[in-house]
Amino acid sequence: MDTVEGKQWTVRVHITEDGDETRARAVLSGRDTSGVTGSGVAHRNPDDPPAPEIGDELAVCRALEDLAARLRTLAADGAARPPSPARAWSVD
């Protein structure tokens, strides 16, 4: 009988605000994934009323999108690639 191994990855999101700018950093931790991070920034339009939660949501969304793109790149780099076609060398 095959044994099923459970895995758990955790994403921690850190949010900082400085005036009208909100920054988020998403950090993935788990087996073989430590150190993968994504970042996102949101700026409040001066014409918009202050709504910090909207800046948080946008910055976090962008950080998670960046994290996903980085993880996708790591997966693609580690995936098996088909061998290159053989090249014939001419011998003179």
Sine and cosine of phi, psi and omega as CSV:
sin_phi,cos_phi,sin_psi,cos_psi,sin_omega,cos_omega
0.00,0.00,0.71,-0.70,0.02,-1.00
-0.97,0.25,0.60,-0.80,0.05,-1.00
-0.99,-0.14,0.75,-0.66,0.03,-1.00
-1.00,-0.05,0.83,-0.56,0.01,-1.00
-0.99,-0.16,0.84,-0.54,0.05,-1.00
-0.99,0.16,0.55,-0.84,0.03,-1.00
-0.78,-0.63,0.49,-0.87,0.05,-1.00
-0.66,-0.75,0.79,-0.62,0.11,-0.99
-0.89,-0.45,0.56,-0.83,-0.01,-1.00
-0.82,-0.57,0.68,-0.73,0.10,-0.99
-0.92,-0.39,0.85,-0.53,0.08,-1.00
-0.96,-0.28,0.71,-0.70,-0.01,-1.00
-0.90,-0.43,0.81,-0.59,0.02,-1.00
-0.94,-0.34,0.78,-0.62,-0.05,-1.00
-0.86,-0.50,0.73,-0.68,0.10,-0.99
-0.77,-0.64,0.59,-0.81,0.02,-1.00
-0.85,-0.53,0.67,-0.74,0.06,-1.00
-0.63,-0.78,0.99,-0.16,-0.05,-1.00
0.90,0.44,-0.84,-0.55,-0.02,-1.00
-1.00,-0.05,0.18,0.98,-0.01,-1.00
-0.92,-0.39,0.73,-0.68,0.07,-1.00
-0.86,-0.50,0.75,-0.67,0.03,-1.00
-0.87,-0.49,0.59,-0.80,0.06,-1.00
-0.74,-0.67,0.56,-0.83,0.07,-1.00
-0.76,-0.65,0.83,-0.55,0.02,-1.00
-0.97,-0.24,0.82,-0.57,-0.05,-1.00
-0.88,-0.47,0.86,-0.51,0.01,-1.00
-1.00,-0.05,0.76,-0.66,0.08,-1.00
-0.74,-0.68,0.60,-0.80,-0.02,-1.00
0.30,-0.95,0.04,-1.00,-0.03,-1.00
-0.86,0.51,0.80,-0.60,0.05,-1.00
0.91,0.42,0.20,0.98,-0.02,-1.00
-0.82,-0.57,0.02,1.00,-0.06,-1.00
-0.86,0.51,0.66,-0.75,0.05,-1.00
1.00,-0.09,-0.07,1.00,0.04,-1.00
-0.99,0.10,0.84,-0.54,-0.03,-1.00
-0.73,-0.68,0.39,-0.92,0.10,-0.99
-0.74,-0.67,0.43,-0.90,0.00,-1.00
-0.71,-0.70,0.45,-0.89,0.02,-1.00
-0.51,-0.86,0.46,-0.89,-0.02,-1.00
-0.70,-0.71,0.58,-0.82,0.12,-0.99
-0.72,-0.69,0.64,-0.77,0.04,-1.00
-0.86,-0.50,0.73,-0.69,0.05,-1.00
-0.99,0.17,0.75,-0.67,0.10,-0.99
-0.93,0.37,0.75,-0.66,-0.02,-1.00
-0.85,0.53,-0.39,0.92,0.01,-1.00
-0.99,0.15,-0.23,0.97,-0.01,-1.00
-1.00,0.06,0.53,-0.85,0.08,-1.00
-0.94,0.34,0.46,-0.89,0.04,-1.00
-0.88,0.48,0.82,-0.57,0.06,-1.00
-0.52,-0.85,0.99,0.16,-0.10,-0.99
-0.81,0.58,-0.54,0.84,-0.04,-1.00
-0.90,0.44,-0.52,0.86,0.03,-1.00
-0.93,0.36,-0.68,0.74,0.07,-1.00
-0.88,0.48,-0.65,0.76,0.05,-1.00
-0.87,0.49,-0.74,0.67,-0.04,-1.00
-0.88,0.48,-0.71,0.70,-0.01,-1.00
-0.91,0.40,-0.70,0.71,-0.01,-1.00
-0.90,0.44,-0.67,0.74,0.01,-1.00
-0.91,0.41,-0.69,0.73,0.04,-1.00
-0.84,0.55,-0.72,0.70,-0.01,-1.00
-0.92,0.38,-0.59,0.81,0.04,-1.00
-0.92,0.40,-0.66,0.75,0.02,-1.00
-0.93,0.37,-0.60,0.80,0.07,-1.00
-0.89,0.45,-0.67,0.75,0.02,-1.00
-0.91,0.42,-0.67,0.74,0.04,-1.00
-0.87,0.49,-0.71,0.71,0.01,-1.00
-0.88,0.48,-0.67,0.74,0.01,-1.00
-0.90,0.43,-0.66,0.76,0.02,-1.00
-0.92,0.40,-0.64,0.77,0.02,-1.00
-0.92,0.40,-0.64,0.77,0.05,-1.00
-0.89,0.47,-0.66,0.75,0.03,-1.00
-0.90,0.44,-0.69,0.72,0.04,-1.00
-0.87,0.48,-0.67,0.74,0.00,-1.00
-0.91,0.42,-0.68,0.74,-0.01,-1.00
-0.91,0.41,-0.63,0.78,0.01,-1.00
-0.92,0.40,-0.50,0.87,-0.03,-1.00
-1.00,-0.02,-0.17,0.99,-0.03,-1.00
-0.96,0.27,0.50,-0.87,0.03,-1.00
-0.92,0.39,0.67,-0.74,0.04,-1.00
-0.93,-0.37,0.56,-0.83,0.05,-1.00
-0.90,0.43,0.52,-0.85,0.00,-1.00
-0.91,0.42,0.50,-0.87,0.05,-1.00
-0.93,0.36,0.51,-0.86,0.05,-1.00
-0.88,0.48,0.59,-0.81,0.02,-1.00
-0.93,0.38,0.59,-0.81,0.02,-1.00
-0.94,-0.34,0.69,-0.73,0.04,-1.00
-1.00,0.03,0.71,-0.70,0.04,-1.00
-0.97,-0.23,0.74,-0.67,0.03,-1.00
-1.00,0.08,0.67,-0.75,0.02,-1.00
-0.92,-0.39,0.86,-0.51,-0.02,-1.00
-1.00,-0.07,0.00,0.00,0.00,0.00
